Amino acid sequence: MTEGFVYVLTNAAMPGYIKIGLTQRDEVTDRIRQLDNTSTPPALRVLLRRPRSRLRQT
């Protein structure tokens, strides 16, 4: 059983686009910090964060 989160992120710099993902990190904010090291423009906002006990079956 894999535990983690399903998340939905938005960014004001890219209206109309959303990022839907899975993470096994303790917090979604840890994932956002990781994404901030990529070419994604800053100011990601969490729209949805749901804990899941079986990520790959979600």
Backbone as XML, in Angstrom:
<?xml version="1.0"?>
<chain id="A" units="angstrom">
  <residue number="1" name="MET">
    <atom name="N" x="0.836" y="-1.170" z="0.000"/>
    <atom name="CA" x="0.000" y="0.000" z="0.000"/>
    <atom name="C" x="0.891" y="1.246" z="0.000"/>
  </residue>
  <residue number="2" name="THR">
    <atom name="N" x="0.796" y="2.055" z="-1.017"/>
    <atom name="CA" x="1.596" y="3.271" z="-1.136"/>
    <atom name="C" x="0.783" y="4.454" z="-0.650"/>
  </residue>
  <residue number="3" name="GLU">
    <atom name="N" x="1.351" y="5.234" z="0.250"/>
    <atom name="CA" x="0.654" y="6.401" z="0.760"/>
    <atom name="C" x="1.240" y="7.667" z="0.174"/>
  </residue>
  <residue number="4" name="GLY">
    <atom name="N" x="0.405" y="8.688" z="0.031"/>
    <atom name="CA" x="0.852" y="9.957" z="-0.504"/>
    <atom name="C" x="-0.324" y="10.861" z="-0.775"/>
  </residue>
  <residue number="5" name="PHE">
    <atom name="N" x="-0.157" y="11.739" z="-1.742"/>
    <atom name="CA" x="-1.185" y="12.727" z="-2.057"/>
    <atom name="C" x="-1.419" y="12.825" z="-3.560"/>
  </residue>
  <residue number="6" name="VAL">
    <atom name="N" x="-2.656" y="13.089" z="-3.928"/>
    <atom name="CA" x="-3.020" y="13.531" z="-5.270"/>
    <atom name="C" x="-3.171" y="15.043" z="-5.135"/>
  </residue>
  <residue number="7" name="TYR">
    <atom name="N" x="-2.631" y="15.804" z="-6.094"/>
    <atom name="CA" x="-2.701" y="17.254" z="-5.985"/>
    <atom name="C" x="-3.046" y="17.886" z="-7.329"/>
  </residue>
  <residue number="8" name="VAL">
    <atom name="N" x="-3.600" y="19.098" z="-7.261"/>
    <atom name="CA" x="-3.887" y="19.917" z="-8.434"/>
    <atom name="C" x="-3.291" y="21.289" z="-8.159"/>
  </residue>
  <residue number="9" name="LEU">
    <atom name="N" x="-2.440" y="21.752" z="-9.076"/>
    <atom name="CA" x="-1.777" y="23.046" z="-8.941"/>
    <atom name="C" x="-2.149" y="23.958" z="-10.103"/>
  </residue>
  <residue number="10" name="THR">
    <atom name="N" x="-2.175" y="25.257" z="-9.840"/>
    <atom name="CA" x="-2.355" y="26.250" z="-10.896"/>
    <atom name="C" x="-1.243" y="27.282" z="-10.784"/>
  </residue>
  <residue number="11" name="ASN">
    <atom name="N" x="-1.126" y="28.097" z="-11.824"/>
    <atom name="CA" x="-0.124" y="29.154" z="-11.843"/>
    <atom name="C" x="-0.706" y="30.343" z="-12.592"/>
  </residue>
  <residue number="12" name="ALA">
    <atom name="N" x="-0.733" y="31.494" z="-11.935"/>
    <atom name="CA" x="-1.299" y="32.702" z="-12.546"/>
    <atom name="C" x="-0.580" y="33.089" z="-13.832"/>
  </residue>
  <residue number="13" name="ALA">
    <atom name="N" x="0.685" y="32.694" z="-13.983"/>
    <atom name="CA" x="1.454" y="33.018" z="-15.185"/>
    <atom name="C" x="1.012" y="32.166" z="-16.382"/>
  </residue>
  <residue number="14" name="MET">
    <atom name="N" x="0.251" y="31.101" z="-16.123"/>
    <atom name="CA" x="-0.206" y="30.207" z="-17.197"/>
    <atom name="C" x="-1.703" y="29.956" z="-17.043"/>
  </residue>
  <residue number="15" name="PRO">
    <atom name="N" x="-2.541" y="30.962" z="-17.307"/>
    <atom name="CA" x="-3.982" y="30.801" z="-17.129"/>
    <atom name="C" x="-4.534" y="29.684" z="-18.015"/>
  </residue>
  <residue number="16" name="GLY">
    <atom name="N" x="-5.460" y="28.935" z="-17.464"/>
    <atom name="CA" x="-6.077" y="27.858" z="-18.228"/>
    <atom name="C" x="-5.365" y="26.524" z="-18.127"/>
  </residue>
  <residue number="17" name="TYR">
    <atom name="N" x="-4.214" y="26.487" z="-17.517"/>
    <atom name="CA" x="-3.456" y="25.244" z="-17.371"/>
    <atom name="C" x="-3.439" y="24.816" z="-15.906"/>
  </residue>
  <residue number="18" name="ILE">
    <atom name="N" x="-3.519" y="23.503" z="-15.706"/>
    <atom name="CA" x="-3.396" y="22.951" z="-14.363"/>
    <atom name="C" x="-2.402" y="21.794" z="-14.384"/>
  </residue>
  <residue number="19" name="LYS">
    <atom name="N" x="-1.805" y="21.528" z="-13.234"/>
    <atom name="CA" x="-0.929" y="20.364" z="-13.083"/>
    <atom name="C" x="-1.596" y="19.427" z="-12.092"/>
  </residue>
  <residue number="20" name="ILE">
    <atom name="N" x="-1.822" y="18.205" z="-12.527"/>
    <atom name="CA" x="-2.373" y="17.164" z="-11.673"/>
    <atom name="C" x="-1.268" y="16.157" z="-11.446"/>
  </residue>
  <residue number="21" name="GLY">
    <atom name="N" x="-1.033" y="15.805" z="-10.196"/>
    <atom name="CA" x="0.065" y="14.885" z="-9.940"/>
    <atom name="C" x="-0.136" y="14.044" z="-8.700"/>
  </residue>
  <residue number="22" name="LEU">
    <atom name="N" x="0.830" y="13.174" z="-8.497"/>
    <atom name="CA" x="0.901" y="12.293" z="-7.329"/>
    <atom name="C" x="2.248" y="12.532" z="-6.661"/>
  </residue>
  <residue number="23" name="THR">
    <atom name="N" x="2.270" y="12.481" z="-5.351"/>
    <atom name="CA" x="3.544" y="12.572" z="-4.643"/>
    <atom name="C" x="3.516" y="11.677" z="-3.414"/>
  </residue>
  <residue number="24" name="GLN">
    <atom name="N" x="4.656" y="11.116" z="-3.113"/>
    <atom name="CA" x="4.805" y="10.324" z="-1.902"/>
    <atom name="C" x="5.520" y="11.126" z="-0.821"/>
  </residue>
  <residue number="25" name="ARG">
    <atom name="N" x="5.753" y="12.393" z="-1.097"/>
    <atom name="CA" x="6.394" y="13.266" z="-0.110"/>
    <atom name="C" x="5.412" y="13.521" z="1.040"/>
  </residue>
  <residue number="26" name="ASP">
    <atom name="N" x="5.941" y="13.984" z="2.167"/>
    <atom name="CA" x="5.101" y="14.232" z="3.344"/>
    <atom name="C" x="4.099" y="15.354" z="3.123"/>
  </residue>
  <residue number="27" name="GLU">
    <atom name="N" x="4.480" y="16.341" z="2.332"/>
    <atom name="CA" x="3.613" y="17.493" z="2.073"/>
    <atom name="C" x="3.674" y="17.880" z="0.608"/>
  </residue>
  <residue number="28" name="VAL">
    <atom name="N" x="2.584" y="18.379" z="0.085"/>
    <atom name="CA" x="2.540" y="18.847" z="-1.303"/>
    <atom name="C" x="3.468" y="20.046" z="-1.478"/>
  </residue>
  <residue number="29" name="THR">
    <atom name="N" x="3.646" y="20.837" z="-0.426"/>
    <atom name="CA" x="4.551" y="21.988" z="-0.525"/>
    <atom name="C" x="5.984" y="21.543" z="-0.826"/>
  </residue>
  <residue number="30" name="ASP">
    <atom name="N" x="6.369" y="20.348" z="-0.374"/>
    <atom name="CA" x="7.691" y="19.822" z="-0.736"/>
    <atom name="C" x="7.777" y="19.599" z="-2.240"/>
  </residue>
  <residue number="31" name="ARG">
    <atom name="N" x="6.705" y="19.120" z="-2.835"/>
    <atom name="CA" x="6.669" y="18.902" z="-4.290"/>
    <atom name="C" x="6.729" y="20.249" z="-5.020"/>
  </residue>
  <residue number="32" name="ILE">
    <atom name="N" x="6.045" y="21.236" z="-4.507"/>
    <atom name="CA" x="6.075" y="22.569" z="-5.132"/>
    <atom name="C" x="7.496" y="23.121" z="-5.112"/>
  </residue>
  <residue number="33" name="ARG">
    <atom name="N" x="8.200" y="22.964" z="-3.998"/>
    <atom name="CA" x="9.593" y="23.420" z="-3.932"/>
    <atom name="C" x="10.447" y="22.721" z="-4.980"/>
  </residue>
  <residue number="34" name="GLN">
    <atom name="N" x="10.188" y="21.441" z="-5.187"/>
    <atom name="CA" x="10.925" y="20.691" z="-6.210"/>
    <atom name="C" x="10.615" y="21.235" z="-7.600"/>
  </residue>
  <residue number="35" name="LEU">
    <atom name="N" x="9.351" y="21.535" z="-7.871"/>
    <atom name="CA" x="8.968" y="22.078" z="-9.177"/>
    <atom name="C" x="9.535" y="23.471" z="-9.397"/>
  </residue>
  <residue number="36" name="ASP">
    <atom name="N" x="9.711" y="24.236" z="-8.330"/>
    <atom name="CA" x="10.285" y="25.579" z="-8.456"/>
    <atom name="C" x="11.719" y="25.538" z="-8.962"/>
  </residue>
  <residue number="37" name="ASN">
    <atom name="N" x="12.356" y="24.395" z="-8.928"/>
    <atom name="CA" x="13.714" y="24.248" z="-9.458"/>
    <atom name="C" x="13.707" y="23.905" z="-10.942"/>
  </residue>
  <residue number="38" name="THR">
    <atom name="N" x="12.528" y="23.851" z="-11.542"/>
    <atom name="CA" x="12.414" y="23.565" z="-12.973"/>
    <atom name="C" x="12.126" y="24.863" z="-13.711"/>
  </residue>
  <residue number="39" name="SER">
    <atom name="N" x="11.735" y="24.763" z="-14.960"/>
    <atom name="CA" x="11.439" y="25.963" z="-15.757"/>
    <atom name="C" x="10.019" y="26.478" z="-15.534"/>
  </residue>
  <residue number="40" name="THR">
    <atom name="N" x="9.282" y="25.916" z="-14.587"/>
    <atom name="CA" x="7.927" y="26.379" z="-14.291"/>
    <atom name="C" x="7.982" y="27.779" z="-13.689"/>
  </residue>
  <residue number="41" name="PRO">
    <atom name="N" x="7.168" y="28.710" z="-14.203"/>
    <atom name="CA" x="7.132" y="30.044" z="-13.595"/>
    <atom name="C" x="6.714" y="29.946" z="-12.123"/>
  </residue>
  <residue number="42" name="PRO">
    <atom name="N" x="7.141" y="30.890" z="-11.290"/>
    <atom name="CA" x="6.830" y="30.823" z="-9.858"/>
    <atom name="C" x="5.350" y="31.037" z="-9.546"/>
  </residue>
  <residue number="43" name="ALA">
    <atom name="N" x="5.017" y="30.977" z="-8.292"/>
    <atom name="CA" x="3.677" y="31.249" z="-7.765"/>
    <atom name="C" x="2.690" y="30.121" z="-8.032"/>
  </residue>
  <residue number="44" name="LEU">
    <atom name="N" x="3.118" y="28.883" z="-7.831"/>
    <atom name="CA" x="2.195" y="27.761" z="-7.918"/>
    <atom name="C" x="1.227" y="27.814" z="-6.744"/>
  </residue>
  <residue number="45" name="ARG">
    <atom name="N" x="-0.030" y="27.501" z="-7.017"/>
    <atom name="CA" x="-1.064" y="27.525" z="-5.983"/>
    <atom name="C" x="-1.738" y="26.165" z="-5.918"/>
  </residue>
  <residue number="46" name="VAL">
    <atom name="N" x="-1.925" y="25.641" z="-4.725"/>
    <atom name="CA" x="-2.570" y="24.345" z="-4.546"/>
    <atom name="C" x="-4.086" y="24.540" z="-4.570"/>
  </residue>
  <residue number="47" name="LEU">
    <atom name="N" x="-4.761" y="23.894" z="-5.531"/>
    <atom name="CA" x="-6.215" y="23.933" z="-5.594"/>
    <atom name="C" x="-6.833" y="22.749" z="-4.862"/>
  </residue>
  <residue number="48" name="LEU">
    <atom name="N" x="-6.132" y="21.618" z="-4.883"/>
    <atom name="CA" x="-6.663" y="20.391" z="-4.290"/>
    <atom name="C" x="-5.515" y="19.564" z="-3.757"/>
  </residue>
  <residue number="49" name="ARG">
    <atom name="N" x="-5.716" y="18.982" z="-2.600"/>
    <atom name="CA" x="-4.719" y="18.103" z="-1.969"/>
    <atom name="C" x="-5.498" y="17.034" z="-1.237"/>
  </residue>
  <residue number="50" name="ARG">
    <atom name="N" x="-5.389" y="15.787" z="-1.699"/>
    <atom name="CA" x="-6.124" y="14.693" z="-1.091"/>
    <atom name="C" x="-5.187" y="13.551" z="-0.738"/>
  </residue>
  <residue number="51" name="PRO">
    <atom name="N" x="-5.168" y="13.134" z="0.528"/>
    <atom name="CA" x="-4.352" y="11.976" z="0.899"/>
    <atom name="C" x="-4.937" y="10.707" z="0.289"/>
  </residue>
  <residue number="52" name="ARG">
    <atom name="N" x="-4.075" y="9.805" z="-0.101"/>
    <atom name="CA" x="-4.503" y="8.525" z="-0.672"/>
    <atom name="C" x="-3.630" y="7.427" z="-0.099"/>
  </residue>
  <residue number="53" name="SER">
    <atom name="N" x="-4.239" y="6.280" z="0.165"/>
    <atom name="CA" x="-3.471" y="5.148" z="0.692"/>
    <atom name="C" x="-2.964" y="4.254" z="-0.429"/>
  </residue>
  <residue number="54" name="ARG">
    <atom name="N" x="-3.585" y="4.316" z="-1.596"/>
    <atom name="CA" x="-3.143" y="3.524" z="-2.749"/>
    <atom name="C" x="-3.040" y="4.425" z="-3.965"/>
  </residue>
  <residue number="55" name="LEU">
    <atom name="N" x="-1.916" y="5.115" z="-4.084"/>
    <atom name="CA" x="-1.758" y="6.126" z="-5.134"/>
    <atom name="C" x="-1.961" y="5.586" z="-6.533"/>
  </residue>
  <residue number="56" name="ARG">
    <atom name="N" x="-1.384" y="4.473" z="-6.856"/>
    <atom name="CA" x="-1.448" y="3.972" z="-8.234"/>
    <atom name="C" x="-2.817" y="3.418" z="-8.607"/>
  </residue>
  <residue number="57" name="GLN">
    <atom name="N" x="-3.697" y="3.251" z="-7.639"/>
    <atom name="CA" x="-5.046" y="2.780" z="-7.927"/>
    <atom name="C" x="-6.056" y="3.920" z="-7.901"/>
  </residue>
  <residue number="58" name="THR">
    <atom name="N" x="-5.577" y="5.167" z="-7.684"/>
    <atom name="CA" x="-6.461" y="6.324" z="-7.596"/>
    <atom name="C" x="-6.898" y="6.760" z="-8.979"/>
  </residue>
</chain>
